[in-house]
Amino acid sequence: MKARLSEIGLTVSAWYRAGHRALPWRETDDPYKILVSEIMLQQTRVETVIGYWKRFLEVFPDIASLAGADTEQVMNMWQGLGYYARARNLQKAAQMVVREYHGRFPELPADIRRLPGIGAYTTGALASIAFGLPVPAVDGNVLRVTSRLLLLEGDVGTPGVKRGVEAFVADMIPTGSASDFCQGMMELGATICTPTSPVCSSCPADKLCLARKTGRQLEFPHKQAKSPPVESRQIVCLIRDESGRILLQNRKEGLLSGLWGIPHFESDNDEPDADALMERLGLTGLDAPEAACDRIHPLFAEGFVGTVTHVFTHRKWNMEIWSFLWRDLSDGPGPAEDFTWFAPDRLSGIPIPEAFRKVLRLAGKQPPEEKRKNT
């Protein structure tokens, strides 16, 4: 087995050196820039990441600039990629490198793994690509390629099987070619050994592949089916004032913390819940929401706008949008601490998650092209 694994490693490395996709992060050995690409590439297409990566590094060209940046600016540069916790952890990692490693990215795998948001795969990718260390980097592509090459029957989603794959991959890494091998395995999975249409005739390791030999390529990897996302019904309160400004909330915790969102709440009722709605409006700090809103609809001010669906990784929001016109009928203090009025022309410059961008587009408060100018 050792000889077989070694031959696979040498074959994949040579294939990668002979030619591969020209991607901008492959033109640098800066671990910070490689880290940014790796975090962005998690569950995001390469074609989309290229533009984001370049723009992000224009604003935050080195680890010190990211560490010292305003968090809202970081979130705004990340807008459209989703998974905003990754952006928060990326900045925390930069701050830790500046604080504990004097701005020099750590090279040892154990130190890399200590950084916020860095797991086993990212540790392996940085150690091998940036520093040339023989550390396995096993992502979805590498799991698929390895399971087909070796005809691994176990569920690759289980920790035990994944550890076994990591051990096999570690034995494949050729001496002195950790970077080429790591990127070669990823390239092989992304371009040839794809999930549903592997191009085996173009694979450099086709003669070494047990799945190819037995005609069972599409049976691998074995993976338990994912559970569907949990659905919830969200009542979204789109509140504007008489000058056309829109009320947004800056969330401090939860799924979309650190971002600007539209006030909303979850409802299990088949019909709109007036009490829950008025309670939610009351949290904005606006005085007397019952009196301050137009009552065209008996419960919901200006009325129903429409519905929008947004799917997160494990959640699905079925959003019902209701519009409100708030009239300042008193000398009250204005919105509560976490709420701010924004003119429509400012909306494109603040970090608003795509779920709420959909709401704004449906309500005509944002041009369709704002979906993402840079994707």
Secondary structure, DSSP 8 states (H G I E B T S, - for coil): -HHHHHHHHHHHHHHHHH-----GGGG---HHHHHHHHHHHTTS-HHHHHHHHHHHHHHS-SHHHHHTS-HHHHHHHHTTT--HHHHHHHHHHHHHHHHHHTT----SHHHHHHSTT--HHHHHHIIIIIT--------HHHHHHHHHHHT--SBTTSHHHHHHHHHHHHHH--TT-HHHHHHHHHHHHHHTS-SS---GGG-TTGGG-HHHHHT-GGG-SB-------EEEEEEEEEEEETTS-EEEEE--SSTTTTSEE--EEE---SS--HHHHHHHHHTTT-S-HHHHB--SSSSSTTEEEEEEEEE-SSEEEEEEEEEEEE---S----S-TTEEEE-GGGGGGS---HHHHHHHHHTTSS-GGGG-TT-
